[in-house]
Amino acid sequence: MSRIVYVNGDFVPEEAAKVSIFDRGFLFADGVYEVTPILHGKLIENAGHMARLERSMRELQMPPPCPVEEIAALMKELVARNDVYEGMVYVQVTRGAADRDFAFPEDATPTLVMFTQERKIEDTDSSRLGIRVISTPDWRWARRDIKTVQLLAPSLMKMRAKAAGAHDAWMVQDGFVTEGTSNNAYIVTKDGTIVTRHLSTEILHGITRASVLRLAAEAQMKVEERPFTIAEAQEAAEAFMTAASAFVTPVVEIDGVTLGDGKPGPVARRLREIYIATALEHAD
Ligand SMILES: Cc1ncc(COP(=O)(O)O)c(C=O)c1O
């Protein structure tokens, strides 16, 4: 059965969805997006995703198609129409269609599209077994704090990881890890301190990251927001990553070096549990 998707005011079967070839999202990657997880049929941390969507549009001087509260209501309707119990809802806003020109058009109507993806995100092989990562140079642009659809660089890095038999790549700039291709990166030092890169324009300000760091502090875990190297990560007691649809996922190998006993570590396992339980309590 085909999905129902949302395009510019209409809920339609995916085969009927149409966007102009002049859309600036297609021609210039002039678009922003969010991915909100769905657990038990409910949206997880959507207020945070909507706040970041609003900020991404503002940073790019992109007129919003409608208030984000309306977008949130449409997302819920889409999840209900597709009867999704577990998976995610993807939302994309672009500057809209206009004759091709590098300068922003003055009167384009923003494009708003949404679709759902059904898939297991709570009980996954990655969460049970952990993932293997490789390191790659970070070739992305300088405003990684804006969640744009220009994802070719991380896509190439993910392919590099796949070719090496790994699940993902941790990107490195000036000798320090920035983040994963689609997630924030963490290590846990031998004295139990959780270390993750500080917020700046060099990384995406993960919605999951913010909650996980708050929950870790509430659980009396020590947190340091600072850069770390691949060598420090390989020496760490454990490592993990966070992302909306991965929650907290353990990392068990970095550039072929096994961390600890090669099994998901206790800090990552505990944070995943606390995160999912808390997120479900506040899901809507
Ligand atoms: C580059 C990058 N970093 C971090 C994240 C994690 O952010 P969030 O927890 O909001 O999903 C993502 C998610 O897509 C990402 O693409």
The ligand as an SDF file (V2000), in Angstrom:
LIG
                    3D

 16 16  0  0  0  0  0  0  0  0999 V2000
   25.3280   16.0410   11.1620 C   0  0  0  0  0  0  0  0  0  0  0  0
   24.3660   15.6690   12.2380 C   0  0  0  0  0  0  0  0  0  0  0  0
   24.7540   15.7760   13.5180 N   0  0  0  0  0  0  0  0  0  0  0  0
   23.9450   15.4420   14.5300 C   0  0  0  0  0  0  0  0  0  0  0  0
   22.6590   14.9450   14.3100 C   0  0  0  0  0  0  0  0  0  0  0  0
   21.7810   14.5720   15.4530 C   0  0  0  0  0  0  0  0  0  0  0  0
   20.7790   15.5290   15.6710 O   0  0  0  0  0  0  0  0  0  0  0  0
   19.3810   15.1300   16.3080 P   0  0  0  0  0  0  0  0  0  0  0  0
   19.6820   14.5220   17.6460 O   0  0  0  0  0  0  0  0  0  0  0  0
   18.6530   16.4030   16.4310 O   0  0  0  0  0  0  0  0  0  0  0  0
   18.7370   14.1580   15.3700 O   0  0  0  0  0  0  0  0  0  0  0  0
   22.2050   14.8200   12.9820 C   0  0  0  0  0  0  0  0  0  0  0  0
   20.8550   14.3360   12.7100 C   0  0  0  0  0  0  0  0  0  0  0  0
   20.4140   14.2210   11.5940 O   0  0  0  0  0  0  0  0  0  0  0  0
   23.0760   15.1990   11.9220 C   0  0  0  0  0  0  0  0  0  0  0  0
   22.6970   15.0880   10.6360 O   0  0  0  0  0  0  0  0  0  0  0  0
  1  2  1  0
  2  3  1  0
  2 15  2  0
  3  4  2  0
  4  5  1  0
  5  6  1  0
  5 12  2  0
  6  7  1  0
  7  8  1  0
  8  9  2  0
  8 10  1  0
  8 11  1  0
 12 13  1  0
 12 15  1  0
 13 14  2  0
 15 16  1  0
M  END
$$$$
